[in-house]
Amino acid sequence: MNPGVLYSAIWLSHFIVSAETRAYHDVIWNSRFFNENFKFTKMHVRLGDQLTIVCPESYHQGMNYEYAKLYWVSEKEWEQCYTDRSQPFGVCGDEDRTETIKLNFRSRNPIPGGMEFEVGKTYYLISTSTGEAYGINNVIGGLCTEHQMRIAIEIIGGQVPVQQMRYEVHEYQSLSYTAPISSWLSLLCLASFVLYYYV
């Protein structure tokens, strides 16, 4: 067998395993989808999972646009809804289009100063903005206090139980799922290319 085919097959199998086991967590960052339960319910993720914060455009499906800056904070700041703005995560700042803020949970981050995550630890994400453009830099209260727009994210090891993932979907009005069909189609195309090129 051509060594190129062997190496490519090994790399492809590793990629397939990674895609198969990764979970995708999508959260719509709008007060319409937040409630008091978020104060007591953690989102459970594994290293390698991906979180996508969706900032829906103005009047998308009846939702008013909310300007918000998101920050990583300490547990105390999370509980009391304030931030020193030292660890920004992302911004919802364009009401004319739907924006997304993506994060891969990694133990090592190639970006200097980027967030790194450890199994067993909980990380806290909040927005203290008021929802209005003039209140986007607010650091106390805001959406966190009025609409409980905060999430506690615990990094766990091993497989996320199916019932746990369904619970997240219900509580967070989000989607938690393994690699989408489009990923598998991409893998099949890639495999075909590898075999054609090397054989």
C-alpha positions as a Markdown table, in Angstrom:
| # | Residue | x | y | z |
|---|---|---|---|---|
| 1 | Met | 0.0 | 0.0 | 0.0 |
| 2 | Asn | 1.2 | 3.5 | -0.8 |
| 3 | Pro | 2.5 | 5.1 | 2.5 |
| 4 | Gly | 0.5 | 8.2 | 1.7 |
| 5 | Val | -2.7 | 6.3 | 1.7 |
| 6 | Leu | -1.9 | 4.6 | 5.0 |
| 7 | Tyr | -1.0 | 7.9 | 6.7 |
| 8 | Ser | -4.1 | 9.6 | 5.3 |
| 9 | Ala | -6.3 | 6.8 | 6.5 |
| 10 | Ile | -4.9 | 7.0 | 10.0 |
| 11 | Trp | -5.4 | 10.8 | 10.0 |
| 12 | Leu | -8.9 | 10.4 | 8.6 |
| 13 | Ser | -9.9 | 7.8 | 11.2 |
| 14 | His | -8.7 | 10.0 | 14.0 |
| 15 | Phe | -10.8 | 12.9 | 12.6 |
| 16 | Ile | -13.8 | 10.7 | 12.3 |
| 17 | Val | -13.6 | 9.6 | 16.0 |
| 18 | Ser | -13.2 | 13.3 | 17.0 |
| 19 | Ala | -16.2 | 14.4 | 15.0 |
| 20 | Glu | -18.3 | 11.5 | 16.3 |
| 21 | Thr | -17.7 | 12.2 | 20.0 |
| 22 | Arg | -17.7 | 16.0 | 20.0 |
| 23 | Ala | -21.0 | 17.6 | 21.2 |
| 24 | Tyr | -22.2 | 21.0 | 19.9 |
| 25 | His | -24.0 | 23.3 | 22.4 |
| 26 | Asp | -26.0 | 26.2 | 20.8 |
| 27 | Val | -27.4 | 28.9 | 23.1 |
| 28 | Ile | -29.6 | 31.7 | 21.9 |
| 29 | Trp | -28.5 | 34.8 | 23.8 |
| 30 | Asn | -31.8 | 36.6 | 24.2 |
| 31 | Ser | -33.8 | 37.1 | 27.4 |
| 32 | Arg | -36.8 | 35.3 | 25.8 |
| 33 | Phe | -34.9 | 32.0 | 26.3 |
| 34 | Phe | -33.7 | 32.6 | 29.8 |
| 35 | Asn | -35.4 | 31.8 | 33.1 |
| 36 | Glu | -34.8 | 31.4 | 36.9 |
| 37 | Asn | -33.6 | 27.8 | 36.4 |
| 38 | Phe | -30.3 | 28.9 | 34.9 |
| 39 | Lys | -29.3 | 30.1 | 38.4 |
| 40 | Phe | -29.3 | 26.6 | 39.6 |
| 41 | Thr | -28.6 | 24.4 | 36.5 |
| 42 | Lys | -25.1 | 23.8 | 35.1 |
| 43 | Met | -24.3 | 23.1 | 31.5 |
| 44 | His | -22.1 | 20.0 | 31.3 |
| 45 | Val | -19.5 | 19.8 | 28.5 |
| 46 | Arg | -16.4 | 17.7 | 27.7 |
| 47 | Leu | -13.0 | 18.8 | 26.4 |
| 48 | Gly | -13.4 | 19.0 | 22.7 |
| 49 | Asp | -17.0 | 20.1 | 22.7 |
| 50 | Gln | -18.0 | 23.4 | 21.0 |
| 51 | Leu | -20.2 | 26.1 | 22.4 |
| 52 | Thr | -21.9 | 28.6 | 20.0 |
| 53 | Ile | -23.6 | 31.7 | 21.4 |
| 54 | Val | -26.2 | 32.9 | 18.9 |
| 55 | Cys | -27.1 | 36.6 | 18.8 |
| 56 | Pro | -30.4 | 36.7 | 16.8 |
| 57 | Glu | -30.9 | 39.8 | 14.6 |
| 58 | Ser | -33.6 | 42.4 | 15.4 |
| 59 | Tyr | -37.2 | 41.0 | 15.4 |
| 60 | His | -36.0 | 37.5 | 14.4 |
| 61 | Gln | -39.0 | 35.3 | 15.2 |
| 62 | Gly | -40.5 | 38.1 | 17.3 |
| 63 | Met | -37.5 | 38.7 | 19.4 |
| 64 | Asn | -36.3 | 42.2 | 20.1 |
| 65 | Tyr | -32.5 | 42.6 | 19.7 |
| 66 | Glu | -30.5 | 42.8 | 22.9 |
| 67 | Tyr | -27.0 | 44.4 | 22.9 |
| 68 | Ala | -24.8 | 42.5 | 25.2 |
| 69 | Lys | -21.1 | 41.9 | 26.2 |
| 70 | Leu | -20.3 | 38.5 | 27.6 |
| 71 | Tyr | -17.7 | 37.9 | 30.2 |
| 72 | Trp | -16.0 | 35.1 | 32.0 |
| 73 | Val | -16.3 | 35.8 | 35.8 |
| 74 | Ser | -15.6 | 34.3 | 39.2 |
| 75 | Glu | -18.3 | 32.3 | 41.0 |
| 76 | Lys | -18.9 | 35.2 | 43.3 |
| 77 | Glu | -19.3 | 37.6 | 40.4 |
| 78 | Trp | -21.6 | 35.1 | 38.7 |
| 79 | Glu | -23.8 | 34.8 | 41.9 |
| 80 | Gln | -24.0 | 38.6 | 42.4 |
| 81 | Cys | -24.2 | 39.7 | 38.7 |
| 82 | Tyr | -21.2 | 42.0 | 38.3 |
| 83 | Thr | -17.9 | 41.9 | 36.4 |
| 84 | Asp | -14.5 | 43.6 | 36.4 |
| 85 | Arg | -14.4 | 43.1 | 32.6 |
| 86 | Ser | -11.0 | 41.5 | 32.8 |
| 87 | Gln | -12.0 | 38.4 | 30.8 |
| 88 | Pro | -14.3 | 39.3 | 27.8 |
| 89 | Phe | -15.8 | 36.5 | 25.8 |
| 90 | Gly | -17.8 | 38.1 | 23.0 |
| 91 | Val | -20.2 | 40.8 | 21.9 |
| 92 | Cys | -23.7 | 40.8 | 20.5 |
| 93 | Gly | -23.6 | 44.2 | 18.9 |
| 94 | Asp | -25.2 | 44.2 | 15.4 |
| 95 | Glu | -29.0 | 44.2 | 15.3 |
| 96 | Asp | -29.1 | 43.9 | 11.5 |
| 97 | Arg | -27.7 | 40.4 | 11.3 |
| 98 | Thr | -27.5 | 37.2 | 13.3 |
| 99 | Glu | -24.0 | 36.8 | 14.9 |
| 100 | Thr | -22.4 | 33.8 | 16.5 |
| 101 | Ile | -19.7 | 33.5 | 19.1 |
| 102 | Lys | -17.9 | 30.1 | 19.0 |
| 103 | Leu | -15.7 | 28.5 | 21.6 |
| 104 | Asn | -13.9 | 25.1 | 21.6 |
| 105 | Phe | -13.3 | 23.8 | 25.1 |
| 106 | Arg | -9.6 | 23.0 | 25.2 |
| 107 | Ser | -7.1 | 22.1 | 27.9 |
| 108 | Arg | -4.4 | 24.1 | 25.9 |
| 109 | Asn | -5.1 | 27.2 | 24.0 |
| 110 | Pro | -2.7 | 28.2 | 21.1 |
| 111 | Ile | -3.8 | 31.9 | 21.5 |
| 112 | Pro | -1.8 | 33.8 | 24.2 |
| 113 | Gly | -4.1 | 34.6 | 27.1 |
| 114 | Gly | -6.9 | 32.5 | 25.7 |
| 115 | Met | -9.2 | 30.5 | 28.0 |
| 116 | Glu | -8.0 | 27.0 | 29.0 |
| 117 | Phe | -10.3 | 24.5 | 30.6 |
| 118 | Glu | -9.8 | 21.7 | 33.1 |
| 119 | Val | -11.9 | 18.6 | 33.8 |
| 120 | Gly | -13.7 | 19.0 | 37.1 |
| 121 | Lys | -13.8 | 22.8 | 37.1 |
| 122 | Thr | -16.8 | 25.1 | 36.6 |
| 123 | Tyr | -16.6 | 28.2 | 34.5 |
| 124 | Tyr | -19.0 | 31.1 | 34.7 |
| 125 | Leu | -20.3 | 33.2 | 31.8 |
| 126 | Ile | -22.6 | 36.3 | 32.3 |
| 127 | Ser | -23.8 | 39.5 | 30.6 |
| 128 | Thr | -24.4 | 42.6 | 32.8 |
| 129 | Ser | -25.3 | 44.7 | 29.8 |
| 130 | Thr | -28.8 | 46.2 | 29.9 |
| 131 | Gly | -29.8 | 45.0 | 26.4 |
| 132 | Glu | -29.9 | 48.6 | 25.0 |
| 133 | Ala | -27.0 | 50.0 | 23.0 |
| 134 | Tyr | -26.3 | 52.7 | 25.6 |
| 135 | Gly | -26.1 | 50.1 | 28.3 |
| 136 | Ile | -23.8 | 47.6 | 26.6 |
| 137 | Asn | -20.9 | 48.5 | 28.9 |
| 138 | Asn | -22.9 | 48.2 | 32.1 |
| 139 | Val | -20.9 | 46.1 | 34.7 |
| 140 | Ile | -23.5 | 45.5 | 37.5 |
| 141 | Gly | -26.9 | 43.8 | 37.2 |
| 142 | Gly | -28.4 | 44.3 | 33.8 |
| 143 | Leu | -29.5 | 41.2 | 31.9 |
| 144 | Cys | -27.9 | 39.0 | 34.5 |
| 145 | Thr | -30.1 | 40.3 | 37.3 |
| 146 | Glu | -33.3 | 41.0 | 35.3 |
| 147 | His | -33.4 | 37.9 | 33.1 |
| 148 | Gln | -30.8 | 35.5 | 34.7 |
| 149 | Met | -28.6 | 35.7 | 31.6 |
| 150 | Arg | -25.7 | 33.7 | 33.0 |
| 151 | Ile | -24.5 | 30.1 | 32.5 |
| 152 | Ala | -22.4 | 27.9 | 34.8 |
| 153 | Ile | -20.4 | 25.5 | 32.6 |
| 154 | Glu | -18.8 | 22.4 | 34.2 |
| 155 | Ile | -16.2 | 20.4 | 32.4 |
| 156 | Ile | -16.7 | 16.7 | 32.9 |
| 157 | Gly | -14.8 | 13.6 | 31.8 |
| 158 | Gly | -16.1 | 10.8 | 29.6 |
| 159 | Gln | -19.4 | 10.6 | 27.7 |
| 160 | Val | -22.2 | 13.0 | 28.4 |
| 161 | Pro | -25.3 | 10.9 | 29.3 |
| 162 | Val | -28.0 | 11.1 | 26.7 |
| 163 | Gln | -30.6 | 12.2 | 29.3 |
| 164 | Gln | -28.2 | 14.9 | 30.4 |
| 165 | Met | -28.0 | 16.3 | 26.9 |
| 166 | Arg | -31.7 | 16.2 | 26.4 |
| 167 | Tyr | -32.1 | 18.1 | 29.7 |
| 168 | Glu | -29.8 | 20.8 | 28.4 |
| 169 | Val | -31.9 | 21.1 | 25.3 |
| 170 | His | -35.0 | 21.5 | 27.4 |
| 171 | Glu | -33.6 | 23.9 | 29.9 |
| 172 | Tyr | -31.4 | 26.1 | 27.7 |
| 173 | Gln | -33.6 | 26.1 | 24.6 |
| 174 | Ser | -30.4 | 25.0 | 22.9 |
| 175 | Leu | -29.2 | 22.2 | 20.7 |
| 176 | Ser | -26.8 | 19.6 | 22.0 |
| 177 | Tyr | -25.9 | 17.0 | 19.4 |
| 178 | Thr | -23.1 | 15.0 | 17.9 |
| 179 | Ala | -21.5 | 15.9 | 14.6 |
| 180 | Pro | -24.1 | 17.0 | 12.0 |
| 181 | Ile | -24.8 | 15.1 | 8.8 |
| 182 | Ser | -22.9 | 17.7 | 6.8 |
| 183 | Ser | -19.8 | 16.7 | 8.7 |
| 184 | Trp | -20.1 | 13.1 | 7.6 |
| 185 | Leu | -20.7 | 14.2 | 4.0 |
| 186 | Ser | -17.5 | 16.3 | 4.2 |
| 187 | Leu | -15.6 | 13.2 | 5.6 |
| 188 | Leu | -16.8 | 11.0 | 2.7 |
| 189 | Cys | -15.7 | 13.6 | 0.2 |
| 190 | Leu | -12.4 | 13.9 | 1.9 |
| 191 | Ala | -11.9 | 10.1 | 1.9 |
| 192 | Ser | -12.7 | 9.9 | -1.8 |
| 193 | Phe | -10.2 | 12.7 | -2.5 |
| 194 | Val | -7.5 | 10.9 | -0.5 |
| 195 | Leu | -8.0 | 7.6 | -2.2 |
| 196 | Tyr | -8.2 | 9.2 | -5.7 |
| 197 | Tyr | -5.1 | 11.3 | -5.1 |
| 198 | Tyr | -2.8 | 8.6 | -3.7 |
| 199 | Val | -4.1 | 5.5 | -5.6 |
